[in-house]
Amino acid sequence: MSANQITNFNFNVKMYIDGKFVDQGKVTGIWVKGYSDYESTLTYKLPSYLSGTQLQVDENALINWWPENDSAINLYNIGPSTTNNNFLRITFDAENTYFDCSADYEIVNS
């Protein structure tokens, strides 16, 4: 990882192993074992106005999911979680987006 960079990420991919096609579909996670000098430009902007969004930082709720609020959340420099064995977890589905990561954040009000 220290000699290579992930410069583009597309959630709908075709996977090849040793040059042979093995599967295709939506990527749900990337796990990297053993890395150093980690740098990130990964950004996630969540325009969550009037939604049930929750933001916790170091287990402190800065925004609670209920009642609905008018806050949007922008995450910058997304990287491995300092509280979850240095794993970066991002989970997307039709109704929820879940991050377990380190990041800089900005709360934006409408």
N, C-alpha and C positions, 0 to 999 in steps of 0.2 A: 504494500500500500504506500510506503514512503517513496517509492520510485515511480508511482503511477498516480493518475488523477481521474476521478469521475467528473467529466466535464459536461455531460448531458444525461438526463434521465427521462425515459419515456415509460409510462406505466403499462403500456400495451406492447409486449415484446415477443420475439421469437428466441428461443434458447437453443444454442448449439454447444455440444460438448465434443471436443476433438474434431471440430468441423462437421459434425453430424447433427442434423435437426432432431431434437428430442421432445419439444413441447412449445406451446405458445399460450399467452394469456396475460392476465394482469399481475404485475409484480406487487407483492404485499410486504416485502421487506428486503433489506440488504444487511447481511452480517459480515463483518470484517474482523478477523482474529489477528492480533498483533499489528499495531500501527504506531507510528511516531510522527511528530511534527504535524499534527492534524490541523488543517485549515478548512474553513467552510465559507462558501458564498450562498449556501442554500437558504432561501427565504420562502416563507409561507404567509400569505395575506388572507385573513379570514374576515370577509365583510359580513359580520354576524349581527347586524342591526336587527333588533326585535326577534332574537332567537334565544333558545335555551342554551347559551354557551357558558362553560365553566373554565376558569383559568386558575390553576394552582401553581404557586412558585414555592419551592421548598416546603411543601405540604400545607401552605397557607393559601386559603381561597381568596384571591383578589377579585374575582367575579364569580358569583354563584349562578348555577344554571336556572334557578327559579327564585323570584319571578323573572320573566323575560326582561332583558336589558337592552339598552341602545348602544352597546360597546362593540367595537370591532377589535381584533387582535392581529398584530403583525409580529411574526417571529423572524429573527435574523440570526445569521451565523449558527445555524442549527448543527449540533454535534452530539456526541455520545453522552448519555446520562451519567452524571456523577454519582447518582444514588442507586443505579441499577446495573452494576458490574460493567460500566462503560459501554452498554449496549445502547444503540439508537433505535427506538421503536416508533414507527409511523404506521398507523392503521387507518385505511380509508374504507368506508362502505357507504351505502346509499343514505344513511341517516346520521352517521357519526364520523368524526375525524379525531383520532387519538394520537397524541404525541407523548413519549417518555424520552426526554432529551435535555440537553443543555442548550440554552439560546439566550440571545438578547431579545427583549420584547418591548412592544409599544402598545398601549391601550388607546384607542381612538374612539371618541364619542361623536354621535351624529349631530 
